[in-house]
C-alpha cells in the first residue's frame, strides 16, 4: 500500500499473539496498579470493573480488527485515518492520529517500566526493613528496565521467538500464583467480601465517581490493543492473522485477570494493611501476608517482574514500529533519518533508539512529581483511545459499506463496536481528568489536562513548522503504490508488441525464402 517491504515476515500468529498479550497483559496490570483499585472501590471495582473493561476492549478489538483486515499496514490507525478521511482532511487527520498513538505508546512504556522498577525496589525493602525507598531508587530501576528492553529489541530476528517465550512465561507465572496464593493463605474471605465490598478512600462522597476514577486501574491493564496491527508487515496474511491475535489477547487477558483477581481477594487478609506499606508495592505485601515468609513473597513478585519485563520488551517492539512507520510518511521531525531499517539486525534501530530515549526522559518526571508522572499514565490510556477513534469516525463518515471489506468483517456488530468505542473515548477523556482524591492539593492533583495541552501544542507547532509540507499525502502514496503496476503493464505491452513484430517479421522472411 505504497510502501516497500523493509522488514522480514518472520512472525507467526502465535508470535504476534505473544507480543499483543505480553503488552495488554491484564493480570500483570492488576498486580502493578492494585493500589488504585483498592482505594477507589476495593474488590467490587476490580471484579466488576474487569468485566466492564473487557467488554469495551472487545468492542475496541473488533473495531481495530475490521480496519487492519481491510488495510493491513504497520502504520495502523494513522494509516487507516489517511485512507478513510476525505481528501481535504486526510493528511491532518492521519498526522493527528499518528502523534496520539505514538505518545500513547511512549506513556504506556513508561508506566510498565515504573511498575517493574518499583517491584524490584519493593523486594529489596521487604528483605531489608531499615531501607527507606526514595524516588531515585525507583528511577534507577525504571531506567534499568528501559535499557534492558532497548538492547533486547536491537536483535529483530530473535523477537518472534522471544514473544512466544514471554507469552508462555506469563501464563506459567499466572498459573503458579493462582495455585499457590489460595492454597497457602492462612484464612479466606467470604463471597460477600469479594463480590459485594466497596471501599472508598478517595474523599469523593459519591461512590459512583470514586468507582469511575478507579477504573483507570483495569483500563490500564487492557491498554495497547493496537500493538499487533503494527506488525502487519512482519507476518504473512496479516488481514487474517492479526484479528486472531487482537481478539485472542482480549479473551486471554480477561480470563487470566478475572480469575487472578478473585483468587487474590479470597486470600486477602484485609484491605487497609495494603494501602500504607513501606515497600510501595501492595501486591508484595499481600504475598507476604499469605506466604508468611519473605523469600516466598519475593519469589512470587519475581514472577510478576519477569512478566513485566516481557511486557516492556513487547512495548518497545510496538513503539519502535509505530515510530518507524510514522517517520517514513513524514510524521515526525528528521523523518528521513528515523525511517531507516537496519538490514543486519532486521529492526528500525534509529526509531527504536529515539523512542527509548523519550521513555528515559519521561521517567525523569518521576523524580520531580509522582503525581504528574501518574497523570501521563492516564494520558497514555486516553491518547490511545483517541488514536482509535479518529479512523473510526472517518470510517463512519465515509460509510462502512463504502470500503473494501477484509476477511474479518462483523457487519452490525462492528457498527455497534464502533459506537461503543467512540462513546467510551468521550467518557474517559472527561472522567479520567477528575482528581483521584479529595481535597485537591498540588501533590494529588490530576495534571492530565496539562499533558493533553502540551501534547497538542507540540503537534500544532510541528504541523505548521514542518508537517503540512513534509507529511506524505494520500494521493502521493496511492501514486507510488500504482507506479510498479503501471511499469509492469507498460513492460508487458512493450514485450507483447515486440513479440508480435518478431512473429510478423519471421513469417515474412519465411514467405520470401
PATOR-840990 format. One record per residue (C-alpha): residue in three letters; residue number from 0; y, x, z. Coordinates in Angstrom, 3 decimals. Layout:
<recs>
  kekol  zaro        c2        c1        c3
    Ala   NUM         Y         X         Z
...
</recs>
This chain:
<recs>
  kekol  zaro        c2        c1        c3
    Unk     0     0.000     0.000     0.000
    Unk     1     2.500     2.592    -1.101
    Unk     2     1.136     5.475     0.996
    Unk     3    -1.157     8.379     0.213
    Unk     4    -4.385     8.831     2.200
    Unk     5    -3.405    11.654     4.569
    Unk     6    -5.982    11.242     7.355
    Unk     7    -9.774    11.227     7.186
    Unk     8   -11.538     7.890     7.561
    Unk     9   -13.832     9.170    10.302
    Unk    10   -13.569     6.284    12.791
    Unk    11   -16.345     3.718    13.153
    Unk    12   -15.814     0.227    14.535
    Unk    13   -17.172     1.435    17.889
    Unk    14   -14.716     4.351    17.882
    Unk    15   -11.784     2.034    17.205
    Unk    16   -13.045    -0.362    19.880
    Unk    17   -13.255     2.640    22.215
    Unk    18    -9.610     3.542    21.572
    Unk    19    -8.471    -0.070    21.921
    Unk    20   -10.398    -0.752    25.118
    Unk    21    -9.532     2.628    26.641
    Unk    22    -5.868     1.696    26.265
    Unk    23    -5.940    -2.039    27.087
    Unk    24    -8.382    -1.387    29.921
    Unk    25    -7.644    -4.276    32.242
    Unk    26    -9.860    -3.317    35.176
    Unk    27    -8.123     0.064    35.334
    Unk    28    -4.769    -1.718    35.090
    Unk    29    -5.621    -3.944    38.055
    Unk    30    -6.580    -0.872    40.085
    Unk    31    -3.394     1.004    39.226
    Unk    32    -0.988    -1.900    39.770
    Unk    33    -2.659    -3.530    42.745
    Unk    34     0.426    -3.269    44.981
    Unk    35     2.457    -5.569    42.701
    Unk    36    -0.229    -8.216    42.692
    Unk    37    -0.783    -8.059    46.450
    Unk    38     2.882    -8.624    47.277
    Unk    39     3.585   -11.273    44.637
    Unk    40     0.726   -13.692    45.056
    Unk    41    -2.225   -11.838    46.504
    Unk    42    -5.728   -12.878    45.392
    Unk    43    -4.514   -16.033    43.639
    Unk    44    -2.189   -14.049    41.376
    Unk    45    -4.858   -11.583    40.270
    Unk    46    -7.766   -14.020    39.908
    Unk    47    -5.895   -16.775    38.067
    Unk    48    -3.277   -14.517    36.529
    Unk    49    -6.008   -12.610    34.706
    Unk    50    -7.328   -15.852    33.218
    Unk    51    -3.836   -16.829    32.035
    Unk    52    -3.026   -13.409    30.569
    Unk    53    -6.461   -13.188    28.918
    Unk    54    -5.841   -16.500    27.108
    Unk    55    -2.406   -15.313    26.000
    Unk    56    -3.868   -11.964    24.948
    Unk    57    -6.466   -13.837    22.904
    Unk    58    -3.608   -15.533    21.021
    Unk    59    -1.888   -12.173    20.582
    Unk    60    -5.153   -10.648    19.369
    Unk    61    -5.714   -13.440    16.832
    Unk    62    -2.141   -13.081    15.529
    Unk    63    -2.494    -9.308    15.140
    Unk    64    -5.972    -9.612    13.630
    Unk    65    -4.830   -12.033    10.938
    Unk    66    -1.988    -9.727     9.921
    Unk    67    -3.979    -6.499     9.932
    Unk    68    -6.723    -8.215     7.940
    Unk    69    -4.186    -9.214     5.294
    Unk    70    -2.134    -5.982     5.400
    Unk    71    -4.171    -3.061     6.799
    Unk    72    -1.740    -0.165     7.287
    Unk    73    -1.158     2.450    10.002
    Unk    74     2.371     1.122    10.430
    Unk    75     1.013    -2.070    11.938
    Unk    76     3.654    -4.559    12.982
    Unk    77     6.666    -2.817    11.413
    Unk    78     4.839    -2.671     8.066
    Unk    79     3.989    -6.382     8.258
    Unk    80     7.610    -7.251     9.008
    Unk    81     8.689    -5.347     5.884
    Unk    82     6.151    -7.145     3.744
    Unk    83     6.778   -10.629     5.101
    Unk    84    10.545   -10.777     5.620
    Unk    85    12.887   -11.876     2.856
    Unk    86    14.138    -9.036     0.685
    Unk    87    17.610    -9.223     2.205
    Unk    88    16.449    -8.712     5.798
    Unk    89    13.145    -6.879     5.286
    Unk    90    14.426    -3.378     5.974
    Unk    91    16.256    -4.129     9.204
    Unk    92    13.509    -6.423    10.499
    Unk    93    10.942    -3.708     9.854
    Unk    94    13.156    -0.981    11.298
    Unk    95    13.811    -3.009    14.457
    Unk    96    10.107    -3.760    14.865
    Unk    97     9.176    -0.101    14.493
    Unk    98    11.600     1.020    17.166
    Unk    99    10.487    -1.622    19.675
    Unk   100     6.830    -0.779    19.013
    Unk   101     7.382     2.961    19.370
    Unk   102     9.455     2.542    22.540
    Unk   103     6.754     0.278    23.961
    Unk   104     4.106     2.923    23.297
    Unk   105     6.184     5.638    24.998
    Unk   106     6.829     3.497    28.076
    Unk   107     3.162     2.478    28.263
    Unk   108     2.071     6.097    28.066
    Unk   109     4.460     6.950    30.896
    Unk   110     3.060     4.151    33.056
    Unk   111    -0.515     5.368    32.623
    Unk   112     0.426     8.968    33.398
    Unk   113     2.163     7.925    36.626
    Unk   114    -0.854     5.838    37.660
    Unk   115    -3.278     8.733    37.217
    Unk   116    -0.884    11.255    38.756
    Unk   117    -0.329     9.011    41.788
    Unk   118    -4.086     8.641    42.193
    Unk   119    -4.582    12.402    42.336
    Unk   120    -1.801    12.914    44.878
    Unk   121    -3.107     9.988    46.931
    Unk   122    -6.556    11.551    47.122
    Unk   123    -5.041    14.777    48.415
    Unk   124    -3.073    12.873    51.064
    Unk   125    -6.162    10.985    52.211
    Unk   126    -8.014    14.267    52.658
    Unk   127    -5.004    15.878    54.390
    Unk   128    -3.361    13.231    56.627
    Unk   129    -0.452    15.523    57.591
    Unk   130     0.591    15.824    53.945
    Unk   131     3.676    13.759    53.082
    Unk   132     3.806    12.540    49.478
    Unk   133     7.083    13.345    47.725
    Unk   134     8.258    12.138    44.311
    Unk   135     7.989    15.639    42.857
    Unk   136     4.297    15.781    43.797
    Unk   137     3.623    12.672    41.744
    Unk   138     5.877    14.019    38.988
    Unk   139     3.732    17.165    38.712
    Unk   140     0.608    15.028    38.487
    Unk   141     2.302    12.903    35.811
    Unk   142     3.163    15.920    33.666
    Unk   143    -0.313    17.418    34.115
    Unk   144    -1.934    14.262    32.752
    Unk   145     0.573    14.097    29.879
    Unk   146    -0.013    17.730    28.876
    Unk   147    -3.797    17.399    29.111
    Unk   148    -3.799    14.351    26.844
    Unk   149    -1.481    16.150    24.421
    Unk   150    -3.857    19.063    23.900
    Unk   151    -6.862    16.759    23.659
    Unk   152    -5.201    14.831    20.839
    Unk   153    -4.463    18.000    18.888
    Unk   154    -8.019    18.007    17.523
    Unk   155    -8.321    14.920    15.379
    Unk   156   -11.910    15.461    14.336
    Unk   157   -13.236    15.025    17.874
    Unk   158   -11.193    11.914    18.674
    Unk   159   -13.680     9.336    17.285
    Unk   160   -16.462    10.819    19.415
    Unk   161   -14.131    11.116    22.382
    Unk   162   -13.085     7.482    22.095
    Unk   163   -16.720     6.401    22.336
    Unk   164   -17.228     8.696    25.325
    Unk   165   -14.213     7.260    27.164
    Unk   166   -15.409     3.746    26.339
    Unk   167   -18.795     4.307    27.958
    Unk   168   -17.234     6.277    30.835
    Unk   169   -15.012     3.313    31.627
    Unk   170   -17.868     0.820    31.536
    Unk   171   -20.109     3.068    33.639
    Unk   172   -17.343     3.638    36.209
    Unk   173   -16.739    -0.107    36.345
    Unk   174   -20.419    -0.849    36.979
    Unk   175   -20.723     1.806    39.694
    Unk   176   -17.709     0.461    41.583
    Unk   177   -18.800    -3.145    41.029
    Unk   178   -22.151    -2.432    42.673
    Unk   179   -21.052    -0.070    45.457
    Unk   180   -17.977    -1.891    46.761
    Unk   181   -19.599    -5.254    47.686
    Unk   182   -22.807    -3.629    48.890
    Unk   183   -21.049    -1.125    51.202
    Unk   184   -18.373    -3.467    52.567
    Unk   185   -18.864    -3.937    56.338
    Unk   186   -17.856    -7.593    56.033
    Unk   187   -16.944   -10.061    53.325
    Unk   188   -14.188   -12.602    52.882
    Unk   189   -14.980   -16.239    52.234
    Unk   190   -14.327   -18.015    48.945
    Unk   191   -11.121   -19.571    50.273
    Unk   192    -9.547   -16.133    50.719
    Unk   193   -10.467   -15.059    47.184
    Unk   194    -9.635   -18.248    45.296
    Unk   195    -7.050   -20.019    47.452
    Unk   196    -4.977   -17.421    49.341
    Unk   197    -1.404   -16.910    48.222
    Unk   198     0.647   -14.022    49.600
    Unk   199     4.408   -13.861    49.128
    Unk   200     6.068   -10.698    50.416
    Unk   201     8.778   -10.708    47.766
    Unk   202    11.533   -12.528    49.610
    Unk   203    11.571   -15.265    46.956
    Unk   204    11.432   -18.658    48.694
    Unk   205     9.975   -20.214    45.572
    Unk   206     6.296   -19.225    45.305
    Unk   207     6.351   -20.008    41.597
    Unk   208     8.971   -17.315    40.965
    Unk   209     7.008   -14.867    43.104
    Unk   210     3.888   -15.611    41.056
    Unk   211     5.724   -15.125    37.747
    Unk   212     7.260   -11.830    38.871
    Unk   213     3.808   -10.644    39.946
    Unk   214     2.294   -11.453    36.555
    Unk   215     3.612    -8.089    35.396
    Unk   216     0.502    -6.566    37.001
    Unk   217    -2.208    -8.416    34.996
    Unk   218     0.070    -8.440    31.954
    Unk   219     0.402    -4.655    32.013
    Unk   220    -3.375    -4.415    32.269
    Unk   221    -3.689    -6.008    28.791
    Unk   222    -0.800    -4.102    27.165
    Unk   223    -1.182    -2.233    23.867
    Unk   224    -3.451    -4.558    21.875
    Unk   225    -1.872    -3.313    18.625
    Unk   226    -3.370     0.148    19.195
    Unk   227    -6.322    -0.412    16.840
    Unk   228    -4.058    -1.561    13.988
    Unk   229    -2.505     1.913    13.766
    Unk   230    -5.918     3.390    12.940
    Unk   231    -6.190     1.278     9.774
    Unk   232    -6.086     4.368     7.563
    Unk   233    -8.809     6.169     9.534
    Unk   234   -11.612     3.597     9.247
    Unk   235   -13.487     2.085     6.317
    Unk   236   -12.961    -1.648     5.712
    Unk   237   -10.115    -1.967     8.231
    Unk   238    -9.487    -5.570     7.165
    Unk   239   -12.838    -6.472     8.785
    Unk   240   -13.389    -3.807    11.427
    Unk   241   -10.028    -3.828    13.217
    Unk   242   -10.071    -7.566    14.075
    Unk   243   -13.504    -6.986    15.625
    Unk   244   -12.060    -4.129    17.700
    Unk   245    -8.996    -6.115    18.837
    Unk   246   -10.836    -9.263    19.891
    Unk   247   -13.666    -7.199    21.377
    Unk   248   -11.084    -5.393    23.505
    Unk   249    -9.702    -8.696    24.838
    Unk   250   -13.172   -10.012    25.662
    Unk   251   -14.447    -6.869    27.399
    Unk   252   -11.169    -6.368    29.265
    Unk   253   -11.252    -9.889    30.672
    Unk   254   -14.902    -9.837    31.736
    Unk   255   -14.609    -6.440    33.434
    Unk   256   -11.239    -7.052    35.120
    Unk   257   -12.050   -10.535    36.417
    Unk   258   -15.411    -9.641    37.921
    Unk   259   -13.897    -6.429    39.299
    Unk   260   -11.023    -8.292    40.979
    Unk   261   -13.351   -10.835    42.563
    Unk   262   -15.608    -8.066    43.900
    Unk   263   -12.575    -6.319    45.423
    Unk   264   -11.194    -9.396    47.126
    Unk   265   -14.539   -10.470    48.570
    Unk   266   -14.896    -6.952    50.007
    Unk   267   -11.306    -6.601    51.258
    Unk   268   -10.667    -6.353    54.989
    Unk   269    -7.089    -7.632    54.891
    Unk   270    -4.062    -7.510    52.599
    Unk   271    -1.420    -6.164    54.999
    Unk   272    -3.137    -2.815    55.542
    Unk   273    -2.878    -2.061    51.822
    Unk   274     0.851    -2.666    51.488
    Unk   275     2.201     0.272    53.507
    Unk   276    -0.020     3.280    53.008
    Unk   277     0.804     6.973    53.227
    Unk   278    -1.301     7.613    50.121
    Unk   279     0.851     5.325    47.959
    Unk   280    -2.395     4.108    46.348
    Unk   281    -3.610     0.744    47.767
    Unk   282    -6.934     0.802    45.901
    Unk   283    -7.766     4.146    47.517
    Unk   284    -7.132     2.691    50.988
    Unk   285    -9.352    -0.267    50.105
    Unk   286   -12.138     2.111    49.090
    Unk   287   -11.699     3.984    52.377
    Unk   288   -11.985     0.749    54.376
    Unk   289   -15.176    -0.126    52.547
    Unk   290   -16.864     3.296    52.376
    Unk   291   -15.686     4.357    55.876
    Unk   292   -15.603     7.979    54.773
    Unk   293   -13.024     9.914    52.804
    Unk   294   -15.417    11.616    50.397
    Unk   295   -16.820     8.300    49.222
    Unk   296   -13.365     6.794    48.758
    Unk   297   -12.155     9.818    46.801
    Unk   298   -15.297     9.715    44.638
    Unk   299   -14.613     6.087    43.665
    Unk   300   -10.958     6.858    42.997
    Unk   301   -12.085     9.792    40.839
    Unk   302   -13.957     7.310    38.628
    Unk   303   -10.731     5.333    38.203
    Unk   304    -8.822     8.523    37.407
    Unk   305   -11.420     9.566    34.822
    Unk   306   -10.996     6.158    33.210
    Unk   307    -7.222     6.624    33.374
    Unk   308    -7.381     9.981    31.629
    Unk   309    -9.351     8.349    28.811
    Unk   310    -6.696     5.648    28.729
    Unk   311    -3.962     8.295    28.431
    Unk   312    -5.793    10.060    25.590
    Unk   313    -6.054     6.750    23.715
    Unk   314    -2.375     6.087    24.382
    Unk   315    -1.403     9.422    22.835
    Unk   316    -3.548     8.648    19.799
    Unk   317    -1.734     5.327    19.486
    Unk   318     1.816     6.618    19.901
    Unk   319     1.311     9.582    17.568
    Unk   320     0.013     7.365    14.724
    Unk   321     2.838     4.921    15.244
    Unk   322     5.463     7.679    15.240
    Unk   323     3.955     9.375    12.175
    Unk   324     3.667     6.218    10.097
    Unk   325     7.189     5.130    11.078
    Unk   326     8.529     8.585    10.159
    Unk   327     7.009     8.557     6.665
    Unk   328     9.005     5.387     5.973
    Unk   329    12.207     6.987     7.279
    Unk   330    12.289     5.104    10.579
    Unk   331    13.288     7.978    12.887
    Unk   332    15.687    10.939    12.662
    Unk   333    14.309    14.064    10.934
    Unk   334    11.669    11.818     9.374
    Unk   335    10.755    14.319     6.638
    Unk   336     9.701    16.763     9.358
    Unk   337     7.741    14.376    11.565
    Unk   338     5.825    12.630     8.771
    Unk   339     3.629    15.671     8.064
    Unk   340    -0.087    15.743     8.849
    Unk   341    -1.800    18.974     9.903
    Unk   342    -4.710    19.167     7.441
    Unk   343    -6.707    21.630     9.525
    Unk   344    -6.571    19.535    12.677
    Unk   345    -6.505    16.139    10.907
    Unk   346    -3.717    14.911    13.180
    Unk   347     0.036    14.189    12.760
    Unk   348     0.802    17.111    15.064
    Unk   349     4.587    17.057    14.829
    Unk   350     4.858    13.339    15.562
    Unk   351     2.344    13.740    18.363
    Unk   352     4.311    16.600    19.911
    Unk   353     7.605    14.726    19.804
    Unk   354     6.098    11.591    21.346
    Unk   355     4.653    13.630    24.193
    Unk   356     7.995    15.344    24.771
    Unk   357     9.610    11.907    25.075
    Unk   358     6.957    10.841    27.589
    Unk   359     7.683    14.005    29.583
    Unk   360    11.428    13.225    29.546
    Unk   361    10.856     9.640    30.646
    Unk   362     8.851    10.979    33.586
    Unk   363    11.923    12.806    34.859
    Unk   364    13.428     9.433    35.716
    Unk   365    10.796     9.058    38.439
    Unk   366    12.453    11.903    40.340
    Unk   367    15.754    10.054    40.351
    Unk   368    14.710     6.442    40.806
    Unk   369    11.261     4.964    41.252
    Unk   370    12.768     1.514    40.697
    Unk   371    14.351     2.471    37.371
    Unk   372    11.066     4.022    36.266
    Unk   373     9.224     0.777    37.037
    Unk   374    11.833    -1.099    35.007
    Unk   375    10.825     0.957    31.976
    Unk   376     7.205    -0.046    32.512
    Unk   377     8.282    -3.687    32.430
    Unk   378    10.380    -2.976    29.333
    Unk   379     7.309    -1.484    27.664
    Unk   380     5.408    -4.769    28.016
    Unk   381     8.245    -6.860    26.599
    Unk   382     9.108    -4.373    23.831
    Unk   383     5.563    -4.613    22.533
    Unk   384     5.691    -8.417    22.586
    Unk   385     8.976    -8.312    20.633
    Unk   386     7.400    -5.993    18.070
    Unk   387     4.538    -8.502    17.634
    Unk   388     6.890   -11.467    17.430
    Unk   389     9.152   -10.221    14.627
    Unk   390     6.422   -10.104    11.933
    Unk   391     5.007   -13.405    13.222
    Unk   392     8.444   -15.031    12.838
    Unk   393     8.633   -13.607     9.305
    Unk   394     5.157   -14.994     8.599
    Unk   395     6.066   -18.488     9.773
    Unk   396     9.347   -18.483     7.834
    Unk   397     7.544   -17.380     4.690
    Unk   398     4.675   -19.806     5.206
    Unk   399     1.216   -18.904     6.473
    Unk   400    -0.390   -20.079     3.230
    Unk   401     2.051   -18.176     1.038
    Unk   402     0.487   -14.784     1.682
    Unk   403    -2.878   -13.348     0.587
    Unk   404    -5.302   -14.026     3.436
    Unk   405    -7.637   -11.318     4.651
    Unk   406   -11.286   -11.833     5.656
    Unk   407   -10.106   -12.761     9.160
    Unk   408    -8.031   -15.929     8.978
    Unk   409    -8.082   -18.651    11.636
    Unk   410    -6.051   -21.405     9.968
    Unk   411    -4.686   -23.923    12.540
    Unk   412    -5.943   -21.784    15.423
    Unk   413    -3.962   -18.896    14.008
    Unk   414    -0.842   -21.058    13.857
    Unk   415    -1.312   -22.118    17.488
    Unk   416    -1.777   -18.456    18.447
    Unk   417     1.456   -17.537    16.665
    Unk   418     3.368   -20.216    18.565
    Unk   419     1.888   -19.152    21.929
    Unk   420     2.843   -15.540    21.210
    Unk   421     6.456   -16.461    20.427
    Unk   422     6.791   -18.706    23.473
    Unk   423     5.291   -16.079    25.778
    Unk   424     7.568   -13.355    24.387
    Unk   425    10.619   -15.506    25.138
    Unk   426     9.260   -16.305    28.597
    Unk   427     8.612   -12.668    29.538
    Unk   428    11.946   -11.495    28.140
    Unk   429    13.712   -13.805    30.594
    Unk   430    11.405   -13.973    33.621
    Unk   431    10.399   -10.310    33.753
    Unk   432    14.091    -9.485    34.100
    Unk   433    14.189   -11.116    37.548
    Unk   434    14.343    -8.763    40.564
    Unk   435    10.865    -8.227    42.069
    Unk   436    12.076    -8.694    45.659
    Unk   437    14.960   -10.236    47.568
    Unk   438    17.537    -9.466    48.834
    Unk   439    18.582    -7.392    45.851
    Unk   440    19.754    -3.855    46.568
    Unk   441    20.269    -0.758    44.449
    Unk   442    16.857     0.517    45.483
    Unk   443    14.888    -2.587    44.445
    Unk   444    16.937    -3.919    41.537
    Unk   445    15.213    -4.679    38.227
    Unk   446    17.001    -2.486    35.703
    Unk   447    15.018    -3.707    32.709
    Unk   448    18.134    -5.277    31.149
    Unk   449    19.783    -1.854    31.199
    Unk   450    16.708    -0.393    29.465
    Unk   451    16.986    -3.034    26.724
    Unk   452    20.696    -2.327    26.318
    Unk   453    20.188     1.435    25.979
    Unk   454    17.342     0.971    23.516
    Unk   455    19.330    -1.467    21.355
    Unk   456    22.318     0.918    21.423
    Unk   457    20.120     3.772    20.154
    Unk   458    18.689     1.560    17.411
    Unk   459    22.098     0.347    16.228
    Unk   460    23.640     3.835    16.208
    Unk   461    20.716     5.321    14.281
    Unk   462    20.669     2.410    11.818
    Unk   463    24.316     2.783    10.831
    Unk   464    24.337     6.581    11.016
    Unk   465    21.159     7.137     9.019
    Unk   466    18.571     4.378     8.921
    Unk   467    20.160     1.956     6.449
    Unk   468    20.246     4.745     3.838
    Unk   469    17.002     6.592     4.564
    Unk   470    14.640     3.789     5.521
    Unk   471    12.246     3.108     2.679
    Unk   472    12.893    -0.285     1.146
    Unk   473    10.253    -2.888     0.377
    Unk   474    10.824    -2.635    -3.392
    Unk   475    10.654     1.154    -3.323
    Unk   476     7.283     1.125    -1.588
    Unk   477     5.932    -1.515    -3.987
    Unk   478     7.078     0.573    -6.967
    Unk   479     5.396     3.665    -5.551
    Unk   480     2.191     1.704    -4.966
    Unk   481     2.250     0.379    -8.530
    Unk   482     3.049     3.734   -10.167
    Unk   483    -0.511     5.165   -10.111
    Unk   484    -1.864     1.903   -11.540
    Unk   485     0.750     1.964   -14.281
    Unk   486    -0.023     5.574   -15.152
    Unk   487    -3.731     4.750   -15.234
    Unk   488    -3.085     1.791   -17.514
    Unk   489    -0.932     3.861   -19.853
    Unk   490    -3.536     6.609   -19.901
    Unk   491    -6.331     4.151   -20.717
    Unk   492    -4.260     2.576   -23.507
    Unk   493    -3.488     6.019   -24.919
    Unk   494    -7.130     7.106   -24.801
    Unk   495    -8.125     3.857   -26.491
    Unk   496    -5.611     4.377   -29.303
    Unk   497    -6.796     7.950   -29.838
    Unk   498   -10.395     6.808   -29.879
    Unk   499    -9.650     4.110   -32.479
    Unk   500    -7.746     6.635   -34.625
    Unk   501   -10.615     9.091   -34.465
    Unk   502   -13.142     6.408   -35.421
    Unk   503   -10.911     5.345   -38.308
    Unk   504   -10.478     8.936   -39.446
    Unk   505   -14.213     9.551   -39.189
    Unk   506   -15.072     6.516   -41.305
    Unk   507   -12.538     7.513   -43.989
    Unk   508   -13.931    11.000   -44.153
    Unk   509   -17.441     9.670   -44.417
    Unk   510   -16.399     7.434   -47.315
    Unk   511   -14.885    10.372   -49.256
    Unk   512   -17.908    12.519   -48.731
</recs>
